[in-house]
Amino acid sequence: MTHAKDLALYHFSHCPFCAYVRREMANLGVDFEIRDAGADAEHRKALKEGGGKVQVPCLLITAEDGSETWLYESMDIVAYLKKRFAKNQVA
Ligand SMILES: N[C@@H](CCC(=O)N[C@@H](CS)C(=O)NCC(=O)O)C(=O)O
């Protein structure tokens, strides 16, 4: 299992698009911080201010220089994860 410190996923626990991303994380053998933007007001605020809207899933990618990319859309997030972690894939 690879732990990616530069990634964090904003999600809602009952969102099917978020479940899709979490399932693909498991398939790819990668984990990173998961932040509940439904239950946690601070995470919700950070998502709105950083990404521009409260829509989940959203993947926060923090570069070495501290710059942030807020990636929305489950299919785009999964494409990014596959491109980066496909070599880890277990199934
Ligand atoms: N096309 C988007 C759809 C995401 C979506 O509709 N997410 C819902 C939750 S399931 C959402 O964030 N709605 C905004 C809200 O509930 O405030 C994707 O595939 O990621």
The ligand as an SDF file (V2000), in Angstrom:
LIG
                    3D

 20 19  0  0  0  0  0  0  0  0999 V2000
  -20.1740   14.7100  -11.8440 N   0  0  0  0  0  0  0  0  0  0  0  0
  -19.7580   14.7520  -10.4480 C   0  0  0  0  0  0  0  0  0  0  0  0
  -20.9960   14.6100   -9.5700 C   0  0  0  0  0  0  0  0  0  0  0  0
  -20.6580   14.8180   -8.0990 C   0  0  0  0  0  0  0  0  0  0  0  0
  -21.8920   15.0960   -7.2670 C   0  0  0  0  0  0  0  0  0  0  0  0
  -23.0100   15.2420   -7.7820 O   0  0  0  0  0  0  0  0  0  0  0  0
  -21.6900   15.1700   -5.9620 N   0  0  0  0  0  0  0  0  0  0  0  0
  -22.7400   15.5420   -5.0640 C   0  0  0  0  0  0  0  0  0  0  0  0
  -22.8080   14.5800   -3.8710 C   0  0  0  0  0  0  0  0  0  0  0  0
  -23.2530   12.9220   -4.3530 S   0  0  0  0  0  0  0  0  0  0  0  0
  -22.4540   16.9070   -4.4920 C   0  0  0  0  0  0  0  0  0  0  0  0
  -21.3220   17.2320   -4.1570 O   0  0  0  0  0  0  0  0  0  0  0  0
  -23.4830   17.7760   -4.3810 N   0  0  0  0  0  0  0  0  0  0  0  0
  -23.3030   19.0920   -3.8070 C   0  0  0  0  0  0  0  0  0  0  0  0
  -23.9500   19.2120   -2.4710 C   0  0  0  0  0  0  0  0  0  0  0  0
  -24.6110   18.2450   -2.0450 O   0  0  0  0  0  0  0  0  0  0  0  0
  -23.8010   20.2560   -1.8290 O   0  0  0  0  0  0  0  0  0  0  0  0
  -18.7230   13.6560  -10.1990 C   0  0  0  0  0  0  0  0  0  0  0  0
  -18.7410   12.6380  -10.9180 O   0  0  0  0  0  0  0  0  0  0  0  0
  -17.8690   13.8230   -9.3220 O   0  0  0  0  0  0  0  0  0  0  0  0
  1  2  1  0
  2  3  1  0
  2 18  1  0
  3  4  1  0
  4  5  1  0
  5  6  2  0
  5  7  1  0
  7  8  1  0
  8  9  1  0
  8 11  1  0
  9 10  1  0
 11 12  2  0
 11 13  1  0
 13 14  1  0
 14 15  1  0
 15 16  2  0
 15 17  1  0
 18 19  2  0
 18 20  1  0
M  END
$$$$
